[in-house]
Amino acid sequence: MASPEPDALKAEFERFDSDRNGTIDEDEFERLVRALGITLSAEHTHTAFLAIDVNGNGLIEFGEFASWWTRHAQPPR
């Protein structure tokens, strides 16, 4: 998938926030990055999740995800 614009990235994040609590857990994160065209091993998914979860609450908020996506995950333009 091409790098989504900010609104589209937020829409994708919300699509995978299955319980609609404004955060994604590790399983939701794995499905989200796969949908965005990133393939990670289980170990790399876990490592990325822990790195993205800046506040250490065991969940990723959109701001944390968007910051990571912008710095590390989006394909070059």
C-alpha positions as CSV (number, residue, x, y, z in Angstrom):
1,M,0.0,0.0,0.0
2,A,1.2,3.5,-0.8
3,S,1.8,5.7,2.2
4,P,-1.5,7.0,3.3
5,E,-2.2,10.7,4.0
6,P,-2.7,11.6,7.7
7,D,-6.5,11.4,7.5
8,A,-6.3,8.0,5.8
9,L,-3.8,6.8,8.3
10,K,-6.1,7.8,11.1
11,A,-9.0,6.1,9.4
12,E,-6.9,2.9,9.1
13,F,-6.0,3.1,12.8
14,E,-9.6,3.5,13.7
15,R,-10.6,0.6,11.5
16,F,-8.3,-1.7,13.5
17,D,-9.4,-0.3,16.9
18,S,-11.9,-3.1,17.2
19,D,-13.2,-2.1,20.6
20,R,-13.3,1.6,19.7
21,N,-11.4,2.8,22.7
22,G,-9.0,5.1,20.8
23,T,-6.1,2.7,21.2
24,I,-4.9,-0.5,19.6
25,D,-3.4,-3.5,21.4
26,E,-0.7,-5.7,20.0
27,D,-3.0,-8.0,18.0
28,E,-4.7,-5.0,16.4
29,F,-1.3,-3.4,15.7
30,E,-0.1,-6.5,13.9
31,R,-3.2,-6.5,11.7
32,L,-2.9,-2.8,11.1
33,V,0.7,-2.8,9.9
34,R,0.0,-5.8,7.7
35,A,-2.9,-3.9,6.1
36,L,-0.5,-1.0,5.5
37,G,1.9,-3.3,3.6
38,I,4.5,-3.9,6.3
39,T,5.5,-7.5,7.0
40,L,7.1,-8.1,10.4
41,S,8.0,-11.3,12.2
42,A,6.3,-11.9,15.5
43,E,9.4,-10.9,17.3
44,H,9.8,-7.6,15.3
45,T,6.1,-6.9,15.8
46,H,6.4,-7.2,19.5
47,T,9.6,-5.1,19.6
48,A,8.0,-2.4,17.4
49,F,4.9,-2.4,19.6
50,L,6.9,-1.9,22.8
51,A,9.0,0.9,21.1
52,I,5.8,2.7,19.9
53,D,4.1,2.4,23.2
54,V,6.0,5.4,24.5
55,N,4.0,5.8,27.7
56,G,4.2,2.1,28.5
57,N,0.5,1.5,29.1
58,G,0.3,-1.6,26.9
59,L,-1.7,0.2,24.2
60,I,-0.8,2.4,21.3
61,E,-2.6,5.7,20.9
62,F,-2.9,7.2,17.4
63,G,-0.4,9.9,18.2
64,E,2.2,7.3,19.2
65,F,1.5,5.3,16.0
66,A,1.5,8.3,13.7
67,S,4.8,9.5,15.1
68,W,6.4,6.0,14.6
69,W,4.9,5.7,11.1
70,T,6.3,9.1,10.0
71,R,9.8,8.4,11.3
72,H,10.2,4.7,10.6
73,A,7.5,2.9,8.6
74,Q,6.3,4.9,5.7
75,P,7.9,4.2,2.4
76,P,10.1,6.9,0.9
77,R,8.3,9.2,-1.5
